[in-house]
């Protein structure tokens, strides 16, 4: 089957072990509209000797990916993905302090391999806009930070769950509503003084209710790690 761009997924994941390409936890960038050429020609270093009488000789040098420019619709989701509180640009320096890098993946539908490349995300500004019914089209740029190549398809973060521990309310019988994208994801009535809920990556709103008590609301983001939500006592 000939590969088509339809269904192609661009995603990212942080290393959990320094220098080791992650195989799980990839988060799909749904607003991506195009990826750059990831097939640069390798530099050729001339090694011709004086004794050569017919052809020049060469050895392989380096590949230069240059600046990698990905197209995107300008949306709140893309802003959050890159420059939100836990965005790739926002926390890149923190991850680097722990020697953990970011990997990009291009997964082509119908092809049993995906292309992976370690990258450094760059800050972006506001693209040009014109009058009329035109959308904003953004270019998000990256620098390659290491060797790229084809490997087995990744496991996406939607396939992996992490524990959200909800605690602090002290008593049982508290109604917990967990919302994602303003839609109810889970609804639980507590039977213990803390509750563990496995959830995939994402930003959630947790609402705690108990008859006769003031409702409490907290937002929490699960980003490939367990999180704890602590309410005040509802006893």
ZALORO-702006 format. One line per field, with one value per residue (C-alpha): residue number from 0; residue in three letters; x, y, z. Coordinates in steps of 0.1 Angstrom, whole numbers. Layout:
<sites>
num: (NUM, ...)
residu: (ALA, ...)
px: (X, ...)
py: (Y, ...)
pz: (Z, ...)
</sites>
This chain:
<sites>
num: (0, 1, 2, 3, 4, 5, 6, 7, 8, 9, 10, 11, 12, 13, 14, 15, 16, 17, 18, 19, 20, 21, 22, 23, 24, 25, 26, 27, 28, 29, 30, 31, 32, 33, 34, 35, 36, 37, 38, 39, 40, 41, 42, 43, 44, 45, 46, 47, 48, 49, 50, 51, 52, 53, 54, 55, 56, 57, 58, 59, 60, 61, 62, 63, 64, 65, 66, 67, 68, 69, 70, 71, 72, 73, 74, 75, 76, 77, 78, 79, 80, 81, 82, 83, 84, 85, 86, 87, 88, 89, 90, 91, 92, 93, 94, 95, 96, 97, 98, 99, 100, 101, 102, 103, 104, 105, 106, 107, 108, 109, 110, 111, 112, 113, 114, 115, 116, 117, 118, 119, 120, 121, 122, 123, 124, 125, 126, 127, 128, 129, 130, 131, 132, 133, 134, 135, 136, 137, 138, 139, 140, 141, 142, 143, 144, 145, 146, 147, 148, 149, 150, 151, 152, 153, 154, 155, 156, 157, 158, 159, 160, 161, 162, 163, 164, 165, 166, 167, 168, 169, 170, 171, 172, 173, 174, 175, 176, 177, 178, 179, 180, 181, 182, 183, 184, 185, 186, 187, 188, 189, 190, 191, 192, 193, 194, 195, 196, 197, 198, 199, 200, 201, 202, 203, 204, 205, 206, 207, 208, 209, 210, 211, 212, 213, 214, 215, 216, 217, 218, 219, 220, 221, 222, 223, 224, 225, 226, 227, 228, 229, 230, 231, 232, 233, 234)
residu: (UNK, UNK, UNK, UNK, UNK, UNK, UNK, UNK, UNK, UNK, UNK, UNK, UNK, UNK, UNK, UNK, UNK, UNK, UNK, UNK, UNK, UNK, UNK, UNK, UNK, UNK, UNK, UNK, UNK, UNK, UNK, UNK, UNK, UNK, UNK, UNK, UNK, UNK, UNK, UNK, UNK, UNK, UNK, UNK, UNK, UNK, UNK, UNK, UNK, UNK, UNK, UNK, UNK, UNK, UNK, UNK, UNK, UNK, UNK, UNK, UNK, UNK, UNK, UNK, UNK, UNK, UNK, UNK, UNK, UNK, UNK, UNK, UNK, UNK, UNK, UNK, UNK, UNK, UNK, UNK, UNK, UNK, UNK, UNK, UNK, UNK, UNK, UNK, UNK, UNK, UNK, UNK, UNK, UNK, UNK, UNK, UNK, UNK, UNK, UNK, UNK, UNK, UNK, UNK, UNK, UNK, UNK, UNK, UNK, UNK, UNK, UNK, UNK, UNK, UNK, UNK, UNK, UNK, UNK, UNK, UNK, UNK, UNK, UNK, UNK, UNK, UNK, UNK, UNK, UNK, UNK, UNK, UNK, UNK, UNK, UNK, UNK, UNK, UNK, UNK, UNK, UNK, UNK, UNK, UNK, UNK, UNK, UNK, UNK, UNK, UNK, UNK, UNK, UNK, UNK, UNK, UNK, UNK, UNK, UNK, UNK, UNK, UNK, UNK, UNK, UNK, UNK, UNK, UNK, UNK, UNK, UNK, UNK, UNK, UNK, UNK, UNK, UNK, UNK, UNK, UNK, UNK, UNK, UNK, UNK, UNK, UNK, UNK, UNK, UNK, UNK, UNK, UNK, UNK, UNK, UNK, UNK, UNK, UNK, UNK, UNK, UNK, UNK, UNK, UNK, UNK, UNK, UNK, UNK, UNK, UNK, UNK, UNK, UNK, UNK, UNK, UNK, UNK, UNK, UNK, UNK, UNK, UNK, UNK, UNK, UNK, UNK, UNK, UNK, UNK, UNK, UNK, UNK, UNK, UNK)
px: (0, 13, 17, -6, -6, -41, -41, -4, 2, 29, 35, 61, 74, 100, 128, 125, 161, 187, 197, 173, 145, 111, 88, 57, 38, 37, 12, -4, -4, -38, -35, -4, -10, 23, 58, 91, 115, 132, 154, 185, 214, 245, 275, 303, 339, 363, 392, 408, 445, 471, 475, 438, 436, 399, 374, 373, 367, 345, 335, 303, 301, 272, 236, 222, 184, 186, 155, 126, 93, 60, 27, -2, -36, -34, -55, -56, -46, -15, -7, -11, 10, 40, 38, 13, 23, 36, 43, 73, 89, 81, 97, 124, 151, 139, 140, 175, 187, 178, 194, 161, 154, 122, 115, 92, 76, 59, 37, 23, -9, -3, 34, 47, 75, 76, 103, 118, 140, 152, 143, 146, 114, 116, 94, 69, 51, 20, 17, 3, -34, -56, -92, -119, -127, -91, -76, -43, -16, 14, 49, 64, 101, 125, 162, 174, 196, 207, 204, 171, 157, 130, 118, 87, 55, 51, 27, 5, -3, -40, -31, -13, -29, -14, -28, -46, -48, -76, -73, -78, -115, -112, -147, -164, -195, -180, -191, -162, -168, -138, -142, -120, -127, -158, -172, -177, -149, -155, -180, -172, -187, -158, -157, -124, -105, -85, -93, -70, -83, -62, -64, -46, -26, -47, -60, -88, -112, -120, -151, -158, -193, -209, -244, -242, -207, -193, -182, -145, -129, -93, -76, -48, -27, -15, 17, 31, 33, 11, -6, -22, -52, -56, -89, -96, -117, -153, -161)
py: (0, 34, 57, 87, 117, 109, 97, 107, 115, 138, 132, 139, 122, 130, 107, 89, 77, 101, 96, 67, 71, 67, 40, 49, 80, 98, 127, 133, 169, 170, 205, 197, 203, 194, 181, 191, 170, 146, 131, 154, 145, 134, 156, 141, 148, 146, 122, 122, 113, 125, 90, 89, 90, 86, 95, 116, 97, 106, 96, 102, 133, 147, 153, 188, 189, 226, 242, 218, 237, 220, 236, 239, 255, 282, 268, 269, 232, 240, 269, 247, 219, 241, 272, 262, 255, 221, 229, 215, 250, 260, 230, 221, 238, 219, 186, 194, 200, 164, 155, 144, 152, 155, 133, 139, 111, 109, 79, 72, 52, 19, 19, -4, 19, 55, 81, 95, 125, 142, 179, 212, 232, 269, 297, 310, 343, 354, 345, 371, 376, 389, 402, 377, 342, 331, 309, 316, 292, 288, 274, 257, 252, 228, 220, 184, 174, 139, 110, 103, 71, 46, 24, 5, 25, 43, 36, 67, 84, 76, 39, 45, 56, 72, 73, 104, 102, 123, 129, 154, 153, 130, 114, 88, 95, 124, 127, 132, 144, 143, 164, 166, 191, 202, 166, 141, 115, 98, 100, 84, 83, 77, 47, 56, 87, 87, 76, 65, 69, 57, 83, 90, 121, 153, 183, 175, 194, 176, 186, 173, 175, 165, 174, 204, 213, 238, 222, 223, 224, 218, 215, 190, 180, 144, 144, 109, 108, 102, 132, 140, 163, 174, 189, 204, 184, 179, 163)
pz: (0, -9, 21, 23, 46, 57, 93, 100, 136, 150, 187, 215, 246, 272, 280, 314, 311, 299, 263, 258, 232, 249, 235, 255, 266, 233, 232, 198, 185, 170, 155, 134, 97, 82, 90, 74, 52, 75, 48, 46, 23, 43, 38, 17, 27, -1, 5, -30, -29, -54, -68, -79, -117, -125, -97, -66, -34, -4, 31, 48, 70, 90, 83, 88, 96, 100, 116, 116, 109, 116, 105, 130, 135, 161, 190, 227, 228, 208, 230, 261, 246, 240, 262, 289, 325, 315, 279, 260, 257, 292, 310, 285, 306, 337, 319, 305, 341, 347, 313, 299, 263, 241, 212, 182, 163, 129, 126, 91, 88, 72, 77, 104, 114, 127, 124, 157, 162, 194, 194, 212, 208, 201, 213, 188, 182, 164, 127, 102, 99, 71, 70, 60, 70, 73, 100, 117, 106, 128, 123, 153, 150, 165, 164, 161, 191, 182, 158, 141, 125, 119, 148, 159, 163, 197, 225, 230, 262, 257, 261, 294, 327, 358, 393, 405, 443, 458, 495, 524, 525, 556, 555, 533, 512, 493, 457, 433, 397, 374, 343, 311, 284, 304, 300, 329, 328, 361, 389, 423, 458, 482, 505, 521, 532, 500, 465, 436, 401, 371, 342, 310, 304, 303, 323, 347, 369, 402, 421, 456, 470, 503, 516, 539, 529, 504, 472, 464, 429, 419, 385, 379, 350, 345, 324, 324, 361, 392, 407, 441, 446, 482, 494, 528, 553, 546, 579)
</sites>
